[in-house]
Amino acid sequence: MDIRDEEGFIYFLFEHKSYTSRETAFQLLKYMIEIWEAKSKKEDMSELPMIIPLVIYHGKGDWNVKNEFRRYDTRV
């Protein structure tokens, strides 16, 4: 895909969940870092590819997990 007249990549990261988990955002971040690390080992990269994470949820209850890191309360 050409992005601003340069070759670029967009990755879609799909995660399937049948239950809610507070760890989902961190799990996706871990997967994203693993993708970036693998890509950077294969080629000399000056920029990281864009990754769009998507969660597919089909549990019985409503999805009640925060979907933004800035909303996480880090106080214990």
C-alpha positions as CSV (number, residue, x, y, z in Angstrom):
1,M,0.0,0.0,0.0
2,D,1.3,3.5,-0.8
3,I,1.2,5.9,2.0
4,R,2.3,9.4,1.1
5,D,3.9,8.0,-2.0
6,E,6.0,5.5,-0.1
7,E,5.4,1.8,0.5
8,G,3.8,1.1,3.8
9,F,2.1,-1.6,5.7
10,I,-1.1,-1.8,7.8
11,Y,-1.6,-4.9,10.0
12,F,-5.0,-5.9,11.3
13,L,-4.7,-7.9,14.6
14,F,-7.8,-9.9,15.4
15,E,-8.3,-11.3,18.9
16,H,-11.3,-13.6,19.6
17,K,-12.9,-13.5,23.0
18,S,-15.8,-15.5,24.4
19,Y,-15.4,-14.0,27.9
20,T,-14.4,-10.6,29.2
21,S,-10.9,-10.1,30.5
22,R,-9.3,-6.9,32.0
23,E,-6.0,-8.1,30.5
24,T,-7.2,-7.9,26.9
25,A,-5.6,-4.5,26.2
26,F,-2.3,-5.6,27.6
27,Q,-2.5,-8.9,25.6
28,L,-3.0,-6.9,22.4
29,L,-0.1,-4.6,23.2
30,K,2.1,-7.6,23.8
31,Y,1.1,-9.1,20.4
32,M,1.8,-5.7,18.7
33,I,5.2,-5.5,20.2
34,E,6.0,-9.1,19.1
35,I,4.9,-8.1,15.5
36,W,7.1,-5.0,15.6
37,E,10.1,-7.0,17.0
38,A,9.8,-9.7,14.3
39,K,9.4,-7.2,11.5
40,S,12.5,-5.2,12.7
41,K,14.6,-8.3,12.9
42,K,13.8,-9.1,9.2
43,E,14.6,-5.7,7.8
44,D,16.1,-2.4,8.7
45,M,13.1,-0.3,9.6
46,S,13.1,3.4,10.3
47,E,9.3,3.3,11.1
48,L,7.0,0.7,12.6
49,P,4.0,-0.5,10.6
50,M,0.6,0.6,11.8
51,I,-1.3,-2.1,13.6
52,I,-5.1,-1.9,14.1
53,P,-6.2,-4.2,16.9
54,L,-9.7,-5.6,16.8
55,V,-11.4,-7.7,19.4
56,I,-14.2,-10.0,18.3
57,Y,-16.4,-10.8,21.3
58,H,-19.4,-13.1,21.5
59,G,-19.8,-13.8,25.2
60,K,-23.1,-14.0,27.0
61,G,-22.8,-10.7,28.9
62,D,-22.0,-7.2,27.8
63,W,-18.4,-6.3,27.1
64,N,-17.5,-4.3,30.2
65,V,-13.8,-3.9,29.8
66,K,-12.1,-0.5,29.3
67,N,-10.8,-0.1,25.8
68,E,-8.3,2.7,26.3
69,F,-5.0,2.5,28.3
70,R,-5.5,6.0,29.6
71,R,-8.7,4.9,31.4
72,Y,-6.9,2.3,33.4
73,D,-6.6,3.1,37.1
74,T,-3.0,2.2,38.1
75,R,-3.7,2.6,41.8
76,V,-3.9,-0.6,43.8
